[in-house]
Amino acid sequence: MKAREARVLLTGATGGIGRHVAARLVDAGASVLLAGRSPAQLAALARDLGGAGRERCDWHEVDLLAPVSIETLAGAAIPWRCNVVVHAAGAPAFGAVSSLAPPTVQRVMATNLVAPMLLTEALLPHLGRQPRSQVLFVGSVLGAIGLPGHAAYCASKFGLRGYAQALRRELDGGPVRVQYLGPRSTRTSFNEAAVEAYNRATGTAMDDPARVAMALLRQLEDEASERFLGFPERLGVRLNGAVPGLLDRIFAPHRRALAQARADEVQQGGTP
Ligand SMILES: NC(=O)c1ccc[n+]([C@@H]2O[C@H](COP(=O)([O-])OP(=O)(O)OC[C@H]3O[C@@H](n4cnc5c(N)ncnc54)[C@H](OP(=O)(O)O)[C@@H]3O)[C@@H](O)[C@H]2O)c1
C-alpha cells in the first residue's frame, strides 16, 4: 500500500535501522506507532520526527522477551488502527557455536523468531478485518545463507523466513500480505567490533541503515513478497537455494576470520 495509507506498528524503532525506517515512513506520509524498550528514547524519537508528521507519530513501550508485554502492545495497536506491522527488532549473536552461551541462544531465538510470531498472531484477527494490511518481517541475508560464526542468528532468521513464507501461503487470497526483507550486514551498533573485523577480513560489504530504510519503504509500497539487499548477496541467496553444496566450499576465509576473532577475544581477556 502507499505509505500515506499506512498506519505502521514498528518494533525496534529505537534501533539503528528502525530510526531510519521511522523517519522514512513519516516523511512518506505514514502514521507510525514506535515500539521499543526505552520510553525516554521513544518519546525523544517521536518528538524529533515532529513537524508536520508529529501528530502521526506515537509510541509504546514493549519488552519482546515478555509474552505479556507483546499482548499489551497488540492491545494498544488495535485501537490505534494499525494496518501494517514492521518487525524490525532483533538481537545479534556472533561467535563459534562452541563459544555461544545458552542464554545468548535463547535470547536470539526469542527476540528474532518467537516474538515476531507471537505479535503477528495476536494482531492477525485485527489485520484480517482490514480492507488491506501488511506484515513485513525484517530478516537478513543470513536467513537464506548459513555463515560460519552466525549459526544461532542464522537459525533465528531462517526460521523467520520459513514462518513468513508459510504464513504468506496460508493467507493468500485474503487481505493480509506477508513480506520478508533480507538486508545484508548494516552499519549499526548491532555489529560488535569483532563482526566488523570479520567483515573486513572476508570482504563483506556493510550498508548504511538509510539504504535499508529506503528499501523497506519501497517494499511496503510495491508489496514484493521477499527481497534481499546487496550484490553479491542476492546472487549468493539464489545459488545457496539451488546448489548449496557449491557454496560449502567458499567459506574457508570466514572460518579463518572466525578463528582470528576468537583469538583476539581470548587475548583481550575473554573465556578461552
Ligand atoms: N545491522 C545489521 O547488520 C543487520 C543486517 C541484517 C538484518 N538486520 C536486522 O535488522 C533489524 C534491526 O537491526 P539494527 O541494526 O537496527 O539493530 P540495533 O541497532 O541493535 O537495534 C535493535 C532494535 O531491537 C530492539 N530490541 C532488541 N531486543 C528487544 C526486546 N527484548 N524488546 C524490545 N525491543 C528489543 C532494540 O531496542 P533497544 O533500543 O531498547 O535496545 C533496538 O530498537 C534486526 O532484526 C536485525 O536482525 C540487521
The ligand as a Gaussian input file, in Angstrom:
#p B3LYP/6-31G(d) Opt

LIG

0 1
 N       22.693000      -4.404000      11.468000
 C       22.839000      -5.439000      10.650000
 O       23.962000      -5.791000      10.208000
 C       21.630000      -6.191000      10.165000
 C       21.729000      -6.935000       8.966000
 C       20.624000      -7.655000       8.530000
 C       19.461000      -7.641000       9.280000
 N       19.400000      -6.923000      10.445000
 C       18.155000      -6.960000      11.207000
 O       17.595000      -5.669000      11.205000
 C       16.863000      -5.456000      12.429000
 C       17.335000      -4.159000      13.068000
 O       18.741000      -4.244000      13.310000
 P       19.588000      -2.964000      13.779000
 O       20.860000      -2.999000      13.048000
 O       18.733000      -1.761000      13.737000
 O       19.869000      -3.379000      15.295000
 P       20.015000      -2.450000      16.594000
 O       20.529000      -1.111000      16.219000
 O       20.767000      -3.255000      17.593000
 O       18.511000      -2.294000      17.075000
 C       17.799000      -3.403000      17.552000
 C       16.433000      -2.942000      17.990000
 O       15.730000      -4.066000      18.533000
 C       15.226000      -3.707000      19.805000
 N       15.135000      -4.844000      20.720000
 C       16.080000      -5.779000      20.976000
 N       15.645000      -6.628000      21.931000
 C       14.395000      -6.194000      22.274000
 C       13.438000      -6.630000      23.215000
 N       13.646000      -7.692000      24.024000
 N       12.269000      -5.952000      23.312000
 C       12.025000      -4.881000      22.531000
 N       12.899000      -4.411000      21.625000
 C       14.067000      -5.056000      21.505000
 C       16.237000      -2.709000      20.341000
 O       15.660000      -1.979000      21.397000
 P       16.588000      -1.120000      22.409000
 O       16.830000       0.178000      21.689000
 O       15.747000      -0.987000      23.614000
 O       17.843000      -1.917000      22.623000
 C       16.503000      -1.887000      19.101000
 O       15.478000      -0.942000      18.906000
 C       17.102000      -6.703000      13.282000
 O       16.013000      -7.580000      13.120000
 C       18.346000      -7.325000      12.668000
 O       18.363000      -8.721000      12.861000
 C       20.448000      -6.191000      10.891000

